[in-house]
Amino acid sequence: MATTSFLSAFVVLLHLVITTHGLGINYGTLADNLPPPATVANFLKTRTTLDRVKIYDVNPQILQAFANTGIPVTVTAPNGDIAALKQIDSARQWVVTHIKPYHKQTKIQYILVGSEVLHWGDATMIRGLNSAIRTLHAALLAEGITDIKVTTAHSLAIMRSSIPPSAGRFRPGFAKHVLGPMLQFLKETRTPFMVNPYPYFSYNGKNVNFLLFRPNRGLYDKYTKLSYTNQFDALLDAVYSAMKDLGYGDVDIAIGETGWPSICDGWDACSVANAQSFNGQLVKHLAMGKGTPLMPNRTFETYIFALFNENQKPGPIAERNWGLFRPDFTPVYDCGIMRNGQKGAPLAPTNPAPAVGDKKWCVPKAAATDAALQENINYVCSQGVDCKPIQPGGVCYAANNVKALATYAMNAYYQANGRHDFNCDFSNTGVITTTNPSHDQCKI
């Protein structure tokens, strides 16, 4: 009886710790079979211990669905909005259009200005990022909104070095001209620095236990004499070291994305077992509240990627298999975030979108110039479409072949936005085809 009481108390305590410190989910919508947002909001609130959500736009249906749920929502201003957000009048209009109709019924916690801008953005976008962040903050205040914080999320491409963790440093150009001023703003507004650490991308077949929180030999930092038992902590401490090097070690860190896919194209990194191990152990690790070796007892608001498997995401099969849940709410695997041991089940018919007819693709017109196609690539990659496959090392990367890169990017945008003909216009440089442009390992 005493043992049962102790275990029950521990489970309650575990849930309270997770809820208090913030365990959220990234709610992507690049799929044609997802349940209505209101059903999603009810599922998260009543069936899971996830207590916050992050979206990649300012979708009004999602913002309405989370009204009066008490679940904090993080929204994203697309990379393409950065130029306009540098101007106070445009920023105020953006707030009036996208935020005020839902505030305060929907608890909007953060606005992210762009997504991984330093990774995917062009030079103009990067130069304008801090100005857009500060101006949007000023626009919120001018509209009488004081409870929404403004930040942005970074991939770890901002790092020049991360091993050992105490030697973590930002890339020099970013450190001086972008990240230093940004950290100053975040310190002034008591807003976290948000990063997207993915141990998955460090997989080499020999370090799997270190990446998945399994027993391993660990990583020893000879400069601090500290040992690391997992890659997640090591990455966070590398970011902390870089922040501290600039004088901002007292700014909080939040995790905008982290996760593990359950299926890949023939790569042994991906499996249900590995995804379950990473996300399940991550949940337990965060709940313990131990922090990291360099940040003991600090807690980190964290958003797992992702809520659903998204069947319309372009690129390798892994891109469509990061979800904790299938569209009918059945778990892909159990990672310990269901309430009262529930395993998940449909709450209501999901009413998937009707099937689309013959398959069509969007490709560049033969007469389109490289300059125009490069503009198309820049635009698409600023709109939240995953462009990793056309980056160096990606399965669709083609050095010095702008047309091939644009074919992937333009079609990815077309597919993600409903496959309407007007989504393939691209200033009259795109055309619809029924011939699949996929080639080699590049599935388009």
Disulfide bonds with the S-S distance in Angstrom:
Cys264-Cys270 1.66
Cys362-Cys424 2.01
Cys381-Cys387 1.98
Cys396-Cys442 1.96
